[in-house]
Amino acid sequence: MRVFRVLVLMTVTMVVLCAGVSAEGASDKMPPVRQETSGGQVILVEAASTSSFKGTLSLREKINGEWKTTLSGIPVVLGKNGIGKSREGDGKTPTGTFPIGHAFGTAAKPAGLKLTYALAGRQDYWIDDPTSAQYNKWVHYTGNPAARWKSFERLYIPQYKYAVVIRYNDNPIVKGKGSAIFMHIWRSQDRPTAGCVAMSEANLLKVMSRLDPKQSPVITITRTQ
C-alpha cells in the first residue's frame, strides 16, 4: 500500500511539473523553429530573453536531404526593447518565421550574391508612416520626404551598406503593425536597433553569401529555448 502511495505521489508531481513547463511556454508564446516552412535554409535568431537586445544567429541548411548547421554563434543586436513586436515604434524585433526578401545596399552588389540586389541612393526611403498608402514600402522620391510623410526611413545610411529585407507585415500589409525590418550592419555590438537584426559587416556578408532564393530561405526569430 505504501509503495502504491509513493507511485501516486510521483505521478502527480510529474504531472504538475509538466503542466508548469507547458504553461510557461504558452505564456511566452515563442514560436518553434519552423524548418518545414523553408525549402532548404533557415536563419535562426535567438534572443537571450524577451527583453534583451542581444542574441545569436545560426544558419541551418538542408544538404543531401539532412539539416545541417553551416553557420553558428554569430552575435547580433535586436530591438532596444527586445523581441515580440506588436506595433509601429515599439522598439521591438518581431518574433516568428518570415520569408527572406531581396538584398539591398549603398555599395555595389557583393560578388557571388544569389539574392536579388537593389542599389539604394540618396532619394530612396522606406515608409513607416501608418497613415500613408505607401506604408512598409520602398519608395524612390526626388522631393522633400518630410513634406510627404510623417515618418520614413532613409536607406542611404552606413548601416545599410549591405542589408536584407525580412518580409514582416507585407502580405497583407497591416497599418501600424510595424515596418522596415531588415538584417543589416550594426553600429556596434552594444547598440540596439529600432527593431531590425544587426551584426558586423563581415558576418552579414557571410550570411548573405549563403542565401539562395531557390531554397526559399526564411528567418525564425525567437527567445533561447
N, C-alpha and C positions, 0 to 999 in steps of 0.2 A: 504493500500500500504506500509505504514511504517512497519507494522508487517511482511509483506512478505519479505521486505529487511532485516530485523533483522534475520528472519529464514534462508535466503540465506547466510548471513554473518556467522551465527553459523555453518551451514552445511559446508561451505568452510573451516572454521577454524578447524573443527573436521577432515576433510579430510587431511589437511596439517599436523596436529599433528600426525595422524595415519601414514601418509607417512613417517614422520620423524622417528617415532619409528621403522617402518619396515626397513628403510634404515640403521639405526644404527645397528639393528640386523643382517642385511645382510653383513655389512662391517666387523663385528666382526667374523662372520662365526662360532659361537659357537654352537655345536650340542645340541639338546634337550636330555632329559633323555629317552633312548630307552628301556623302560621296556619290550617291545614286543620281543626284541631280546634274552631275558633271559627266561629260563624255570621256574625260580622262585626266583632268587636272583640277585639284582643289587646293587653294591657298587657305591655310588655317591661321587665323589671328586669335590669340588667346590673351585676354587682359588678366592682370594679376588679381583683380577684383572688379566688381561692377562700378566702383567709384575711382578706380585707378586710371591714370592716363598712360601707363606703361604696360607693354606687353611683348610677346614674341610672335614671330611669323615662321611658318614652315610651309613647304610645298610638297604635296603628295601627287604622284603621277601613276597612271596605270601603264605598266610596262610588261609586255608579253602576258597580258591577262591578270597581272598581280599588282596590287597597290604598293608602291614603294615611296619612302620619303627621300626626296632628292635635294631639298634644302631644309635646314632647320636651325633653330637658335638665333634667328635674325631679330635683333632688338627693334621695336617700333614704338612710336608715341601715338597716342589717340586723343580723343576729345578732352578738353580741360576738365570736364565734369564726368569723365568715364564713358561707359557704354550704355546702350539702351535708349537710343534716340526715339523721341515721340513727336517733336515739333521743331519748326524752324527756330534757330537761335538758342537752343537749349545747351549747346556746348558739349553734346554727346555724339559718340560714334554709333551708328546703327548696329543692332545685333540681328543675326540671321544669315541666310545664304543668298547671295546675289550674283548675277552673271557679271563677268568682266567685259567691259566695253572696249572702245578704241583707246589707243595711247595718243598723247599729245605732248607738246613742249615748245619752249622758246628756242631750243637748239635743234640742229639738224637731226633727222631720224637716225638712231643708232644702227650701226652696221649689223646685218643679220636679223633685225627685228621682224617677227612674223605678224605682229598685230598691225592693224591699220593705224597710220600715224598722221596726225594733223599738226601743222605748224601754227603756233599761237603768236599773234602780233600785238602791237600796242592798242589796237582797236577791237580786240576780242574780249568778250565778257561772258560770264556765266551768271544768269539772272536768279537772284534769290529773293526777289520781291514777290510775296504771295499774291499780291493784287494784280500782277502782270499776266497777260496771256502767254508770255514767254518764260514763265516760271520754270526753273530747273532745266533750262535750255542754254546751249551755246549760241551767242549772237555776235555777229560782226557789225559794228555800228561806228560810223565816222563822226557822229555828232557828240554832244556833251551827255555822257551817260547819266549824270546826276539830275539832268533836266527831264530824263525819260523814265528812270526807275528810282524807286525809293531805296533800293538796295541791290547791289550787284557785286560780283567777284571779278577782279581784274585777272586775266590769265597771263599777262606779261609780267611775271614776277620771278625772282630767283628760285623759289620753291617749286615752280613749275617748269624748270629747265627740262625735266622729264616727268611725266605723270601718266597715270592710267585711270580711266573712268570706272568707278564702281557703280553699277547700274541700280542704284537705290531710288525708289519712288519715281520710276519712269514708265511704268506700264500697269495701270494708268498713273499719270501724274496727279497727286493729291495736293491741292494748295495748302501750304503751311506745314506739311509733314516733314520737310527737310529737303535740302538741295545741295548740289556741288560737292558730292562725296567722291574723293579720289584717293589713290595711292600716290604719294609724291615725296619729294626730298624734304627732310626735316630741317628746321632752323638749328636745333641741337637736340641731343638726347634728353635734355632736361626741360625742354619747352614743348608743351602740348599743342594740339591743333584745335581748330574750331569744330571738328567732327570727322576729319579725314584720318587716314592711316599713313603715317610718315616714317621714313627711315633714311639712312645715309644714301648718298648718291650711288656709291659702289654697290650696296645691297639692292637698291631699287633696280639698277641695271641688270644684276644677276637674275632677279625675279622676272623682269620684263623679257630677258633673252630666252627664257624657257617657255614662255606662254605661247600657245599655238591656238588660234581661233578655230582650227579644225577639231580641236579637242574640247570645245565648248567649256573653257575654264570658268570656274566660279570661285567666289571667296566666301568663307564662313567666318563670321566674327562672333566670338563668344567669350565667356569667362573661363579661366582654367578649371577644368573639371576635376 
